[in-house]
Amino acid sequence: MPRPARDMATTAREFEAVFVGQMTKLMVEMVETDTGFSGGHAEEMFRGILAEQMGNEIAKRGNFGLAPMVLDQMIRMQEGAANGQ
């Protein structure tokens, strides 16, 4: 049964948020933390959460542009499946 377009749009936005979150995580991990102002172990524990939330917020703004492309591909795949391709 084909998924409604709204569900696919939500899935595309969620994919974008995860993708941007992973990119952000890599960037955050590259920041040196061995200075006197480092948060120590607690900072290390919450860096992943921070990156995930940053990814969610960036995706919410809709300016990244990945979600519309993913949605377009999902629609094409669904149409191909419906046509027996």
Secondary structure, DSSP 4 states (H G I P E B T S, - for coil): -PPPHHHHHHHHHHHHHHHHHHHHHHHHHTS---STT--HHHHHHHHHHHHHHHHHHHHHHT-S-HHHHHHHHHHHHHHHHHTT-
